[in-house]
């Protein structure tokens, strides 16, 4: 289930293609490139955070992965990675679920908001990947409390609700490959 993207990203694929062409045309148009500027400095699509970001990056062809499985929202590497992303890029941020066993939910939400704000201050277009829900009775209550806290406490970026985890995932925490591909394609 994908929510809140419609008002931030056009549905019409031709319009998306035109916007991408306009961005790239402006960036590499006649005489606009600066000496020493490389393609690595051009806007692109990036994931930042945990295994959901890894899933989106591995299943899409345009995504650059700056995500690590089991990553904590409090890892300072995220802020360092934000500095590597060219301004104007789209970044899908997935953080918080791995901190449930060690941090309080309000602290997790605060840290996620700080990371989103740092990315936006850099001129990045942020999409927040809301962690999946699960039917695992050991994880369900805390995970749902985090999801609700992020939904109500994170107002700085559009949210993609990853929805229910796949029952085929042994941990019941992740989407299928197809699910991650759909998320990446929709962004």
PyMOL commands that set and color helices and strands:
alter all, ss='L'
color gray80, all
select helices_A, chain A and resi 13-28+39-41+51-59+77-84+97-99+105-121+140-153+177-186
alter helices_A, ss='H'
color red, helices_A
select strands_A, chain A and resi 45-49+63-67+90-94+125-130+158-161
alter strands_A, ss='S'
color yellow, strands_A
deselect
rebuild
show_as cartoon
